[in-house]
Amino acid sequence: MKIIIKNILSAAVLAVTLGACSDSEFEKINTDPNRPANVPTPSIILAAQKQLVDNIRNENFSLRGTQLFAQYYSQNIYTDQSRYDIPRSYADTYWADAYKALNNLNKVIQLNTDEDTKAIASAGTAGTNANQIAISRVLKAFTFHSLTDVFGDIPYQSYGNGDPDFEALQQNPDNYTPKYASQQKIYEDLLNELQQAADTLWKYKNLNTFGASDIIYKGDNELWARFANSLRLRLATRVRAREPELAAQHIEAAIAQGVFTSNAHNAIFRYAASAPNEAPLYRATVTANRKDFAISHVLVNALKGELGPFDSRDPRLAVYALPNQNGQYIGQPYGLPLEAAGINGPTDISLPGAVINAADFGETLLEYAEVAFLIAEYNNWSDAEYRSGVQASLEKWGIAAAAAKAYAGSLPPANRETVLTQKYFALFTQGLEAWSEIRRTGYPAFLVKPNDIVWQRTTSNGTTIYRFDPIFGDGIPQRLFYPAKEQSVNRSNYQDALANQGDDIITTRIWWNK
């Protein structure tokens, strides 16, 4: 495939009606697409942020992929993806659009390092060259981390490391056949990239970069530094079983310098209430007038206290799901065979809640609740951070502080199962991260497995038992297929990746999960 995308304006043009930006900001990106060198860097960062979030939360990759793998949703019309028949086109699009966002982020770095453009790049409210580069490095790290968690070994590029295996995004001349870097090398470098970016942003924590064009933080350098360290905490935890000393070094340094400590620090990209920039779920349901996605019986029953380690009703149930026509919360059985999928109509089961399905929904990239659970895990399942994480998650979803604190205080003590199950509840809507944590930890323990009974339906003709029967694989997918074009355009490097990692199938475990 073509990794290098020269036109950096494609997503900027789509993003011009995002409600978080002023009319003056939109004027910056209403620029001749044949003159990309003249595009201001704030316009490019706006485009890149929207490309990034659109890609990880789009209908196919997220709603028909990772949200199903995590068993948050259950299909109530077509069930093939619930049973792991994943069209290769889902991976193709996810891969291509991730590299488009990465090229935009890299363009910001290039404009801020080139002697001919760096003065122009830092003009106005854009911010200093060093801070623009640092924020771009954070977003690149998030995007590459998301890519490698899906595929394993991938073409990779680093700002601070000239490793010859890091060949992605190369231009002048364009490189159409970049090597695949090993996931181990990628994770080690991502941790360093985040450390260096955080150091810069902390040094200039009182400055503003990109201004209103930064949808996530409105240019607040300190919040970007906390995001960098919190992401570093996540990544170090992910590789802790493989590289414990390296992980501990980064975890302790990130916490010491400063991670998220409240919901005010959450990294959230908020969509607009008007077309064409509504949130992905809204576009897939309201705009398309479809009701393909219901809340799964797994999540509903667990939040009711009927499944898993908690026996009380979770206040988030009424936020995550709508009651059915009878005022009850009924999850759609997960992974039914196709002939049974449509038996429950949309009014019989719980669809996504109004907050979740709002046009201007804020998609979370990383939040304080996750940070609290990560710290609890690092501190041998510490109780205080566990309860802080639960309370923070409830408050994020609109539960009053007093009620959230009371619920968190009523839960059983912290241990591996309780902490990781609450983390699963908190990660709702963040399908890729939830799927990655399920692969890493094996929790929650109550997820549907092959041959489990998912529904018993009784009629006048008797009782029918439906079991979960995957079409492919032997459980939750471990990765997705590489794009088909890689097998032809970049075949030699594709084959090297398979030799290093394993067959290009959904049951092959990636490095941090072996």
N, C-alpha and C positions, 0 to 999 in steps of 0.2 A: 504494500500500500504506500501511498505518498505521505510520509510523515510531515513534510514541510508544507505549511499552508501560508502563502504569501499575503493573501487578502485579510488584513486584520480588522476589517470593518464589518464583516457579515453579521456578527452578533450585536455590535454597537447599534446598527440600524434597527434591529429588532427590539433593542432595549430602550428606545428613546421615550417611551411613554411610561416607564417605571415611575410609580407615584412618589418614590423617595427622592427623586431628583427634580431640581427646579428647571424652568424653561431655559434659563441661561446655560445650565449644564447640558441640556439636549442640543443646544446650538453648537456646542463643541464637537458633537459627533455627527452632525449633519454635514459631512464633508465628502468631497469627491472621492469615490472608492478607487479611482485610478491614481491617486496621489497619497498613498499610505504614509509616506515619510512626513507629511504635514499634520497627521492626526495627533492631537495632544494626548499625553500619557494618561490623564484622568479618564478620557474617553475609552482608551484601550483597557484600563483596569475595570471600568464598568462593564464593557463587553465580556471580558474574561470571567468576571464573577458570575454573570448571568449564564454564560456558556457552561461553566463548571457546575452550577447548581441545577440548571436544566438537565444536564447530562446524568448526574447521579440520582435524580429524582424523577426521571421521565417515565412515561407510561409503561414502556416495554421493559427497560432494565430494572426499574424499581417496582412498579405496581404489579407487573407480570413476572418479576424475577425475585429480587432480594426480599421484598415484603412478603412474598409467598414462601421463600426459603425459611424465613424467620417465623412463619406461620402466624403473622399478625393478621393477614387477610386470607380469605378463602374465596375462590371463584364460585359463582353461583349460576353460571351459564356454560362456559367452556372450562374444563378442568385440566387440560393437558400440561400447563405450566406448573400447576400445583403438584403434578405427578412427575415433574422433572423432564418433560419433553420440551427442551428450551430451543427455540429457533436460533440458528447460528446468526441470523441478521441482528438479533439483540446485541450480541457481543461485537459484531462488526461496527454497528453504529456507536456503541459506547466507546470503543477504542478510538475510532476516528474523531469523535467530538471531544474526547479528552485531549487528544493531541492538538486539536484546534485551539482549545483554551490554553494549553501549554505554550503554543507558539505565540499567542498574544502576550502572555506573561513574560516570555523570553524577549519579546519585542520591547517591552518596557525596560527591561534590563539593558538591552543593547543601546537604546536611545539615551540611557543614563550613564553609559560607559564610553560611548563613542565621543571623541573630542570634538567632532563636528556638530554633534546634536545635544550634548549634555547640558549646555547652558540654556538652550531652548526648552529642553525637557523639564527643567526645574523652574521655569518661569511661572509667574502668577501664584495661584494657590496649589500648584502641583506638589510642592514640597521639595526637599533637598534630594540630590541624586542618591545619596547613601540610604535614605529612608525609603524612597521608592523601590530601590533594589531590594531592601530587606523585606518589605511587604510582599513583593513579587516572589521572593524566595519562599516565604511562608505558604503562599497560595500554590506555588509549584510543588512544594513538599506535600501539601494536602492532596493535590491531584495525582501525583506519582504514587503516593501511598495508596490511594483509592484504586488506581490501575493495577498495581502489583498485587493487592489483596484479591483481585478478581482473577488474574491470569497467572501470577507467579513471576517468572523471568520475563522482562520486557525491555524494549529499547529505552534507555534512560540518559538523562543529561544533568550535570551538576554545575552550579556556578563556581564552587570553590575547589573542585577536584577534577584534575585533568586525566583521570584514569582512562586508558585507551579503550576500555570496554564501554565507556559512556559516550555513545555516538548519536543519540537522538537529537532532533532539532537543528542539525547542522545545516548551514547555508554557505554559499560562496566557496565552493560549489555545493549545490544541494546533495544531500545524501539520501538516496532512496532505499538503501539496503543497510540500515544500521544494525550493529550487533545487538544481541539481547544480553543485558547485564543480569547477573544472578541476583535473586531476591536478597540474599545475604548481603551482597555488596550494596544494593540499593538501600536497604534499611540502615546499614551502618552509615552511609553517606547522608541519608535524610536526617538522622539524628544530629550530625554535625552541621548540616545546613540550618536546621532549626535553632541550634545553639548559637551559631554566629549571627543569624538574623535577630534573635532575641537580644543578644548583647548590644547590637546597634540600636535597636528600638528602645531598650531601657536607657541607653546613654542619652537619647533624645526624646525621652518619654513625654515631655511637655509640648512637643511640637505636633503639628497637624500635617498629614500627608494625604493628598488626593481630595480632601474636602468632601463635598456632597456627592461626588462621583463614586465614593466608596460606600456602597449600599450597606455593607456589613457593620462598619464601625464609624462611619462619617469622619474618617481620617485620624482617629485617636490613636496615637502611637503606643501609649501604655497598654491599651486594650489589645493591640496587635502583638505586643510583646508577651502578654499573658496568654494569648491564643497560641503563639509559637511554643511557649513552654508547656502548655496544657496538651498540645498535640504531641510534643516530645514525650510527655508522660504516657500518653496512649501508646505511641509506637514502641517505647522502651518496654512497656508492659507486655506488648505483643510478642517481643522476641526474648523475653526473660527466661523462658524455658530453654532456649537455644544458646543464649549468651548472657548468663546471669550477672557476670561482673560488669560488662558493658552496660547492661540495663540498669543496674543499681547506680552506677556512676551518673547516668543521665537522669534517672528518676530523682535522685537526691539533689542534683544541681538545679533541675527545673523547679522543684518545689522551693528550694532555697531562694532562687531569684524571684519567683512569683508566678503562680498559676491562677486559675479562676478561684475566687473565694466567695462569689455570690452570683445570682442570676443576672445581675447587672453586667457581668462580663461575658455572657453567652454570645457565641458567634452565630448570628442569625441573618439570613438573607430573606428580606420580606418582599413578597410579590405585590403587584398592584391590583386594585379592585376593578380595573377596567381592561378591556381587550386592547392589545393582544398579549398582555403580560400577566395574566392570571397564573395562579399556582398550578403545578402539573396535575394534581388530583382533581381539582375543580375543572380543568380542561377535559380530563378523561371522563368525568361523570356529568356535570351540569352542562357544560358547553356541548359535549357530544351526546347528551341526553341518554346516557347509558347507566346501568346499575350492575355492572359486572363484578364489582368488588364489595364484598361484605366483610364484617369483622368475623374472624374465625372463632369456632367454638372453643378452641384452645385458649385464646386470650380472654374471651368473655368468661368462661368457666373459672379460669385462674383469678380474674379480677373479682369474681363473685365470692371467692374463697372456697370454691368447690374442688379445686385442683391445685396441687403443689403445696408448699410449706406454710401457706397463710390461710387462716380459716375465717377471716373477716372480710367484709365487702370493701373494696378499694374505691375511694372517691373518684378516681380517674375514669372509672367505667362509664359514668354519665357524660364524660367529655370525649372519650375515645369513640363511643358508639351511640347510635340512636336507638330508642326503644322501638319495638315493632308495633304493628297496628293495635295490639292488645296491651301496650304499655310495658311489655316485658323485654328484657335483654336476652336475646337468643342468637347465639353465634351460628353461622353457617358451618356445617360439618366440613372439616378440612380434607381435601383430596379425594372427593367422591369420584366414582366412575362416571363417565360422561352421561350415561343414561339416567343417572340419579341427580345430576347437577341442578336441573331446573325444577325439581319437585317443590322445593321451597321458593315461593315467589318473593320479590323484594319487600313486600309488606309483612311477610312472615318472620323475617330475620332482621338482625341489626346491621344497618349500613353505617359507614363512617360518620362520626359526629359532626355537628355544624361547625365547630371550631376547626376541626381537622380539614373539612371540605370547603373552607372559605376561599374566595378568590384571592384575598390578600394574605393568605397564610404565610407565616414566617418559617422557612425551612431551616432547621438547626444543623449546623456543621459540627459543633461541639459545645457542651454545656457544663455548668458547674456540677450538676448531679453526677455526671459521668466522672468528673475529676474526683469528687468525694469518694465514689465507689472504687476508683483506681487506687487512691491513697489508702482506703480501708483494706484493700487486697494486699498492698505492699506492706502494710503494718500488721500482717497476720490476722486479717479480718477484724479490724478494730471497730468497736461498737459505735463510738461517737461519730466517726465519718460516715458510717453506714446510715445512721439515723438522719444525719445532716443531708445526705444524698436523697433519701426518700422525701424529706420535707421540702427540699429544693425542687424536686420534680413536681410534687403536688402544687407548690406555689406557682411554678412556671405555667401550669395548666389552669390557673385561675382559682385554685382552692385557697380559701382564706388562711392566713398564717396560723391562727390559733387552731383551726381544725387540722391543718397539715401537721403541725407539731404534735397534736394529740394523737393523730393516727400513727405517725412515725414512732412515737413513744410507746404505743401499744403493741408493736410488732415483737415477735420472738427475737432472741439475741442474734447477734451477727455470727455467721459462719459462712463457709464457702457457698452453700446452697442458698441461704437467705440473701446474701449480698448480691450474688450473680443473678438471682431471680428478680430482685428489685431493679437491678441494672437493666435487665431485659424489659421490664415494664417501662422504665424511663426512656429507653431508646426507641420507643414506638414512633413511627414515621421515618426513622433513620435506618432503613432496611439494610444497607450495605454494612454498617457498623454492627448491627445486631447479628447479621449472618456471620460476620467475621468472629464475633465473640462466641457464638454458638460453636463454630469450628474450633476455636482455640480452647474453650473450657468444657464443652459438653453440656453446658447448662443453658436453659432450664431443663430439668430431667423429665418433665412431663410432655415434651414435644412429641407429636405423632411419629411413630416409627413403622417401617414396613410390617404388614400383617396385623397392626393394631385395629381394633374395632373403633370406627369413627362415628357410626350412627346405627341405631336399631329402630327401624320404622315398622310400626304396627298398624295394620289395616284390617278390614273385615276378612281379608284373604290370608291373614296370618302375619308373622313377624319376619322381616327381611333384615339381615345383618350385612352391613357394608364395612369392608376392611380397606385399609390403606394399601394400595398396590401400585408402587411406582412404575412408570413406563420404562424409565432408564435408571440405572444406578441402584445402589443398595441402601440409600438414605439421603440425607441432605447433601446437595452437590458440594464438592470441595473446591471447585473452580469452574470457570466457563471456558469454552473453546476459544482458541485464537481465531482472529478473523480469517476468512477464506482467502483473501487476497495475499496474506502473508505467505501462504503455501506456494504461491506462484511468483510473486514479485520479489520476495525476500526469503526464498526457499532454503538456501544454505544456512542462514542464521536461524531460521525457524527450526530446521533439523537439529542444529547445535543445541537449541533451547530444550528440545525434547530429549536429547541425549543426556542433558544435565538434570532435567527435572522429572521426566517421565512422559508417558503417552498423553496426547492431546485429547483427553476425555474428562468428563466431569467428576470422576472418582479419584483422579490423581491429586494427592495432597501437595500443597505448596510448602516451601522450605520451613516457614515458621510453624507449620502444623505437622511436621513429620516426627 
